[in-house]
Structures are given as C-alpha cells and as structure tokens.
C-alpha cells in the first residue's frame, strides 16, 4: 500500500481537472501521479493541482509536476497549483534544491515558475 493518496475530478462542464495529492510524493510514489496526469491531461483545458496535503516531496515528485506542467503548456492548456499553500516540508525541499531562485521558466512563456507564485 502506497503512502500517497491522489484524488481527481472534472468540474461540471468538463473544462477543469482538479487533482489533489496527499502524503509522500517521492521517488517510490511519484509514478502514481505521473500515470494519472498522463491519462488525464487530454480530458480538460485546465489542470489544477493541490499539493497542500503532501507530507514530503522530493526531486522525483517535483520532476513529475514540472513535466506535467510542460506537457500541458505544450498542448496550450492551463496548469497551476490550487492556491499557494505548501506544506513546510515541501517548502524546505524547494529551498534545498534551489527552485525558489528561478526568476522565470522558459517553458512557461518566461513567466515565474509555478513553484514560486507564477500563473500560467
């Protein structure tokens, strides 16, 4: 049994996919989110990811999210976080690996990276 829980739902008109992640999003669990996002990216034009319930995020988890963001943007879709609330451990990981230093993301029309407040 994984210590990662993922729920997802489409809004009533099918235009937005909400994905909520709780638990550890790490090298041994990130593939679960990757598979869900790969399956669901074609279902709507807007993907909203809520990771406020994560207890741990490592580089593999961040890579899955960045890849999904880039794939969505390449398909001219909107990809962003639900709010800006991140768990303390997630903030620590972001700081430790240096994502907060990125001023812009070349895959996000040079807007700020979604990890630190950018909106696609």
C-alpha positions as CSV (number, residue, x, y, z in Angstrom):
1,X,0.0,0.0,0.0
2,X,1.3,3.4,-1.0
3,X,1.5,6.3,1.4
4,X,0.4,8.6,-1.4
5,X,-3.3,9.4,-2.0
6,X,-4.5,11.0,-5.2
7,X,-8.0,12.1,-5.9
8,X,-9.2,13.8,-9.1
9,X,-12.4,15.1,-10.6
10,X,-13.7,17.1,-13.6
11,X,-15.8,20.1,-13.0
12,X,-19.5,20.0,-14.2
13,X,-18.7,21.3,-17.7
14,X,-15.6,19.1,-18.1
15,X,-13.2,22.0,-18.7
16,X,-11.2,21.8,-15.5
17,X,-9.5,18.8,-13.8
18,X,-8.8,19.1,-10.1
19,X,-6.1,16.8,-8.7
20,X,-5.4,16.6,-5.0
21,X,-2.3,14.8,-3.6
22,X,-1.8,13.8,0.0
23,X,1.1,12.0,1.6
24,X,4.6,11.3,0.3
25,X,5.3,12.4,-3.3
26,X,8.7,10.8,-3.6
27,X,10.8,8.6,-5.9
28,X,8.9,5.5,-4.9
29,X,5.4,7.0,-5.2
30,X,5.7,9.8,-7.9
31,X,5.0,7.3,-10.7
32,X,1.4,7.1,-9.4
33,X,0.9,10.9,-10.0
34,X,2.7,10.6,-13.3
35,X,0.4,7.9,-14.6
36,X,-2.7,9.8,-13.5
37,X,-1.6,13.0,-15.1
38,X,-0.6,11.3,-18.4
39,X,-4.0,9.7,-18.6
40,X,-5.9,12.8,-17.7
41,X,-4.1,15.6,-19.4
42,X,-6.3,15.2,-22.5
43,X,-9.5,15.4,-20.6
44,X,-9.6,19.2,-20.0
45,X,-8.1,22.5,-20.8
46,X,-7.3,23.4,-17.2
47,X,-5.4,21.3,-14.7
48,X,-5.4,22.5,-11.1
49,X,-3.0,20.6,-8.8
50,X,-3.4,20.7,-5.0
51,X,-0.3,19.5,-3.2
52,X,-1.0,21.2,0.1
53,X,-1.6,17.8,1.7
54,X,1.8,16.5,0.9
55,X,4.0,15.5,3.8
56,X,7.1,15.1,1.7
57,X,8.1,16.0,-1.9
58,X,11.5,15.0,-3.3
59,X,13.1,15.8,-6.7
60,X,11.3,13.0,-8.4
61,X,8.0,14.4,-7.3
62,X,9.0,17.9,-8.5
63,X,10.1,16.5,-11.8
64,X,6.7,14.8,-12.4
65,X,4.9,18.1,-11.7
66,X,7.3,20.1,-13.9
67,X,6.9,17.5,-16.7
68,X,3.1,17.7,-16.5
69,X,3.2,21.4,-16.5
70,X,5.4,21.5,-19.6
71,X,3.2,18.9,-21.4
72,X,0.1,20.9,-20.6
73,X,1.7,24.1,-21.8
74,X,2.9,22.4,-25.0
75,X,-0.8,21.4,-25.6
76,X,-1.9,25.0,-24.9
77,X,-3.6,24.1,-21.7
78,X,-3.5,25.9,-18.3
79,X,-1.6,24.2,-15.5
80,X,-1.3,25.6,-12.0
81,X,-1.4,24.9,-8.3
82,X,-4.6,25.3,-6.3
83,X,-3.7,28.2,-4.1
84,X,-0.2,28.8,-2.8
85,X,-0.3,26.9,0.4
86,X,2.6,24.4,0.6
87,X,3.5,22.1,3.5
88,X,6.6,23.1,5.4
89,X,8.5,20.0,4.2
90,X,7.6,20.9,0.5
91,X,8.8,24.4,1.0
92,X,12.1,23.1,2.5
93,X,12.6,20.8,-0.5
94,X,12.1,23.7,-2.9
95,X,14.6,25.8,-0.9
96,X,17.1,23.0,-0.6
97,X,17.2,22.2,-4.4
98,X,17.1,25.9,-5.4
99,X,13.9,26.2,-7.3
100,X,13.0,29.4,-5.5
101,X,15.9,31.0,-7.2
102,X,14.4,30.7,-10.7
103,X,13.1,34.0,-11.8
104,X,11.3,32.6,-14.9
105,X,10.6,29.4,-16.6
106,X,11.4,29.1,-20.3
107,X,8.6,26.6,-20.7
108,X,6.1,28.9,-19.1
109,X,6.4,31.9,-21.6
110,X,9.1,33.2,-19.3
111,X,6.6,33.9,-16.5
112,X,7.6,33.0,-12.9
113,X,7.8,29.3,-12.2
114,X,4.6,27.9,-10.7
115,X,6.6,26.7,-7.7
116,X,7.0,30.2,-6.5
117,X,3.9,32.0,-7.5
118,X,3.8,32.2,-11.3
119,X,0.5,31.8,-13.0
120,X,0.3,30.2,-16.5
